[in-house]
Amino acid sequence: MPRFRETVRTLLRERLLDAAYEAVADRGFDKLRMAHLADAVGVSRQTLYSEFPSKEAVGEALFRRELERCLVGIQQGLDAHPDDLHAAVEAAVGFTLTLAGRNPLIKAMLTSTGEDGLLSYLTTRSAAAFDTATAMADAYVTEAWPSVDPVARELAVDAAVRLTASHIVQAGPSPEASARRIADTVVRVALSTGHENAHQGPRGAVPDAASPA
């Protein structure tokens, strides 16, 4: 019985966050009202406040949920190409650009840009999202491509994250085209010291920057 109640509560929480996301995407966080959110899901205000004691708590929960979804997608893009640095970067960046193009909360998290109250609320949290994405990418590249020089790896990861954020703010021709260009740059930075073996075998192989996959 306790497990059933917990399942019901989780489903209710997700319904509330889904409704909050739609309201924020449509009208902005400033115009989100707790009473309207309760009405949209068909629950009492008391029930809503038992899950989220304030509007700020709703914003925090939205932030955490959307950030987790974004990081999972980035990780999947990297994992899909364990032996091809260019393809892995292109997949991860392409996913992020596409998601940010249709998800205003992700754009806010990664760039701290926008006009409504949620974005100003997320400004300090976006730095944490930026650092989390950087740390995740660095850990992945360290394991997948150990032949990359540590200094070049750090520079390449930083370039990947910052260029992605820049392209989110000022969108290019398409997410795919932008992802290819960013991947080209990242691979060149990764190979910049000349210490890497571009023709090394799988799991540690780094593609030739002049001939990206």
N, C-alpha and C positions, 0 to 999 in steps of 0.2 A: 504493500500500500504506500509506504513512504516513497518508493521508487516511482510509482505512478504519479504521485503528487509532484514530484520533482520534474518528471517529464512534462506534465501539464504546465508547470510554471515556466519551463524552458521554452515551450511552444508559445506561450503567452508573451514572454519576453521578446522572442523573435518577431512575433506579429506586431508588437509595439514598435520595435526598431524599424521594421519594414515600413510601417505607416509614418514614422518620424522621418525616415529617409526620403520618402516620396514628398512629404510636406516641405522639407528643407530644400530638396532639389527643385521643387515647383515655386516656392515663395520665399525661400531664404530662412535662416535660423532665427533672425529677429522676429519674424512673424509666426513662428511656431508657438502654439498655445497648448498648455497641458490639457485644458478642457476639450479642445478640438481633437487632440490625440486620443483621449479616452473615448470620445464619441466615435471616432473613425474605426476603432477596434471593437466598440460595443461593450466596454467595461466601465465600471464606476470610477470616479476620480480616486476614491480610496484604494481601489485595486491598483490603479496606475501608480499612485504615490508609494504603495508598498514595494513596487519594483524599482521605481525611479523617484527618489524624494525631491528632485528638483529638475528644472529644465537643463541645468548644467550637467546633471548626472546623465541625462539622455544624450547630450553632446559627447560626453566622455565615452559612453558605451558605443555610440556610433563610430567614434574615432577608433576605438580598439577593434571593433568588428571589421571595419573596412580596411584597416591597416593589416590585420591578420590575413584577410583575403588577398590583399595585394602581395604580401610577402610569400604566401603559398604559391601564387601564380608565378612570381619571379623564380622561386626555387624550382618549380616544375620546368620552366624554360631552360634553366641551367642544367638540370638533370637529364633533359632530353638529348643533350649533346656532350657527353662526358669526354669525348676525344677530339673535340673541335672547338677551340676557344672562340673563333669568329662566329660560328653558328650559335654557340651558347649565349654570347653577349647579344647577338642580334635577336634571338628569341626572347630573352629576358627584357631587353629594352623595348622591343616591339609590343610585348604584352603590356608593359607599364604605360607606354604612350597611348595605346588603344584604350586601356582602362581609364586613364586620366581624362581622355577625351569625352567619355560618357559618364564619368563619375566625379561630380564637383567636390566631394569630400576627399577623394584621393588627390585631386589637384591641390586642394588646400593643404593637405598633410605634407606633400612633397615640395611645395613652393612657397607657402605662407602668403599666397596672393588671393585677392577677392575683396568683396565689399560688405558682406553682411556680418552680423555679430559672431557667427560660428567661426569665421576665419580669423577674427581677431582673438577669439577664445583659443583657437588651435595654434597660434603663432609659436608659443613656447614648445608645444608638443610636436610641431613639425620638425623641430631640430632633433628631437628624439627619434622620429621616424627616419630622418635623413641618416642619422648615425647608425640606426639599426640596419638599414639597407646596406650601408657601407661595410659594416662589420660582417654581415652575412655574405656579401660578395667576396670580401677579402678571405674569409675562412674557406669558401668554396674554391677559389682559385688556388689557394695555398695547397689544398688537398689534391685537386684535380690536375694542376699543372705545376708540380714542384720545381720544374726546370726554370721557371720564370724568376729572374733576379728579384730579391725582396724589395729593393728600392723601386725597380720598374713596376713590380706588382702593385705596390702601394699607390704609385702615381697613376697606373692604369685604372685601378678601381675607383680612385677619386675622380678621374676624368669621366668614367662611365656614369657615375651617379650625378655629377654636376652637369654634364652635357644632357643627360636625360631630363633633369629638372628644367634646364634652359629650354629644351625643345617643348616641354609641356607648356611653359609660359608663352613661347612664341612658336606656335605649331608650324612645322614644315609642310612640304607638299603632301605627305602621307606618313602615317606611323611606320610603314614598311621601309620607305625610302630613308627616313630619318634614322631608323634602327640600323640600316646597312651602313650609313655614313658614320654613325657613332661606333659601330663595331670595327670599321676600318681604322678609326683613330685609336681605339683602345688597343687593338692588336699591335699597331705600330709603336705605341708607347710601351707595351709589354716587351717588345723586342728591342727596345731602344739602347740597351747596354751592350748588345752584341755578345752576351755570355750564354745565350740560350741556343739550343740546337733545334732549329726549326723543323728538322726532319726526324725528330725523335719518335719512337713508337708510341702506341696507344697508352693512355693514362699517363699523361705528362707531355704528350705531343702538343706543340704549339704551331699552328699553321703559318705559312709564309705570308707576311702582311701584304706582299705585292700580289698574292693570288688567294684572296679570301675564299672560304668555302661558300 
